[in-house]
């Protein structure tokens, strides 16, 4: 059995006093399967800058299917 990557998304956590808990999560779907960590971090920082927030965290979420190994 093997794993096959079916989709990826990214969850950014932004920090700012304007949010009730001080943090706000935002998720984005359809992340390219070959996206680089530094590129995703740069996107999060850019979005944070547009919102006058700080980027507190970035989490890559992967969904994988279990498939039978090819013979």
C-alpha angles and dihedrals in degrees: 000000000000139000122247118198108233103172144349134206134178128225117202122194114207125197126215136134090237090074117084094239094027090252135081126192122210125180129202123196132209098044110177113259090232097047113140122230094236091051091052090047090052091052091051092049091049092051090046090052092052090053096042088243135126121241105243099174145350123204125187110213118201130190115203131186122216110235134177115260116256114249 
